[in-house]
Amino acid sequence: MPDQLDLDAGQRLRAAVQALKSSLAPVRAAAPVSSVFGRAAAAVRADAHPPAHGAALANRFRHVETTALLPGTTLALLVAPTPEVADDLAASCRQLVAGGAVVVVLGPHLPRAVSDRSRPLTVPLRADDALSHEWGLIACGPARRVAFLARREPAGPESWQWLTTRDTVAVQRAATAILERVPFLRLRVPLLSD
């Protein structure tokens, strides 16, 4: 009879665990709501600009991209609003990696590729993540920090609030907001040398 009691207890325990797991399955962690643009803009209000059309911001973005490609960038974080933006910047991302930087690209509909740091790391964004409405590039190294950050305006899909900054606090806050979404990569914003 003890075998029957052990069997019944084992079955009840397994059924309880399965019931617990099945009730938790549909529960999903809340999407991150911290805005990369918002964190930086709060630090340097003077660097934030009125909304502009996305095409008009391309030169501002390219300037930060060029600065990122200079020697000394050890961490580059890219938030791509569309896969096409990520594709457009693929060559620059590969050059950054070849120069010794860790490159992380986040965006909607990107494939998840996080195991090979000899290539840019890509992480898909959830549709309900606040970053799915943002666009940015942050380049950090021991000697400099620079960022282009933009947030889509609700008024129109091509209208963006934007800023460019070299302010160390603003760039630190923005980079931290991105890295909070990828804690499994165990990355930190590099320290500035004195």
N, C-alpha and C positions, 0 to 999 in steps of 0.2 A: 503493500500500500504506500510506503514512503515514495516509491518511484512515481506513482500516480500523482501524489501531492506536489512533488518537484516539477513534474510535467505541467500540471495545471498552473502552478505559480509562474513557471517560465512562459507559458502561453499568455497569461494575464499581463505579465510584465512587457512582453513583446507587443501585445495589443495596445497597452497604454502608451508605449514609446511611439508606435506607429500613429496612434490618434493624435499625440502631441505634435509630431512632425507634420502630419497632414493639415492640422489646424494652423500651423505656422507657415506653411508653404506659400499661401497667397500674400503673406505680409512681406512688404519690401521696405527697405530703409528709405527714409525721406531723401529726396534729391537735394544736393547741395544748393543753397540759395545765395551764398556769398558771391558778390560781383567783383571780378578782378578790376574792372574799370572803376567801380564804386570805391574800392579800398584805396586805389591810387589817387583818385580825385579828391577823396577826403583828406589826404595828406598834402596835396599841392593844388588847391583850388585854382590858383592863378594859371596853371598849365592846362586846365580843361577849356575846351573851345565849344562854341555853339554847334548845333548839328550841321553836318555837311553830307553831300551825296557820296556814296562809297567810291565812285570812280575818281572824285576829286581828292580822296585821301590816299590814293595809290602812291603818289610821290612821297608823302609823309612816311608811309609804311616802308617804301624802298630805301629811304634814308636810314631808317633804323636797321633794316636788313643789311645794308652796306656796312654800317658800324659793327653789327654782329659778326660779320665775316672777317673783320680785322683780327690779327693775332691777339690772344689773351682771353677770348671768350671760352669759358669752361662749362657753362650751362646755358642752353637756349630753350625757351619754352614758347611754343606756338599754339595759339588757339585759332583754329581755322573754321570760319562760319560755314564753309561748304567743302566737300571733297575736292572741288576744282581748285580752290585756293591752296589746299595742301599739295595737290599735284603740281601747281605752278611753282611752288617753293621747294620741290623735292631736290633739285640740284643744289640749291643753297644749303639745305639741311645736310646733304651728303658731304658738302665741302666743310661744314662746321664739324661734323663727326671726324672727317679726315684730319682736321686741325686739332683734334683732341677734346672737343666739347661733347658733353652728353646732350642730346637733342630729344625733346619730348614734344610730340604733336598730338593735340586733343581736338576732336571735332566730331560732328554728327556723321554717322555712316562710315567711319574709318575702321579698318580692320584692327583687331587687337594684336599687336606684335611688340612684346616687352621683354623678350629673353635675350636678344642679341644686341649689345651696346655698341657693336661695330657698325650699326646702322641706326637711323633715326627710330626712336620708339614711338609707336602710335597707339592711342587709346581712344575708343569711341566714347562720345558723350551721350548720356541719356537725354531724351527729348525734353524732359522736365527739369534738367539742370540749367541754372541761370547762365552758365557759360555757352549754352547753345545759341544765345542771342548776342554773343560778344566776339570780338576779333582782336587779336593781339600778338605781339612778339616782344619777348623780354630776353635780353642778352646780359649775362652776368659773368664777371671774372674778378680776379683779385685787384685789378686796377680800375675797373669801370663798371657801371650799370646803366642800361638805357632801355626804354620801353616805349612802344606804340600800343595804345589801348583804345578800343572803341566799343560802344554799346549801341545796339540797334534801337532806334526810336520807335515807339508804338505807332506813331503817325504814318510811317511808311517803311517798307522793307529795305530801301536803299538810303535811308536817312540815319546817320550815326552821330552820336555824341563822341568826342574823341579827345585824346591828349597824347603828347609826346613828352617824355621827362627823363632827366638824368638824376633826379632827386633820389638819394640812396634809400630814404625811408619809404617813399612811394613805390619804388621798384621792389624793395623787400616785401612790402605788404602784398603787392600784386603777385609776385612770384610765390609767396606763401599760399595765397588763395588757390593757385593752380596746383601746387605740390600737395595740398590737402586732399585733392581728388585722386592722387596716385601714391598713397602712403606705402604701398607694397614695393615701390621702386627704391625707397629709402634714400631719397635725394634731399639735399639741403642747399640753400642759397649759399654760394661760396663767400667766405669772409673777405672783406676788403683789406688789402695790405696797407700799412701805415705809411 
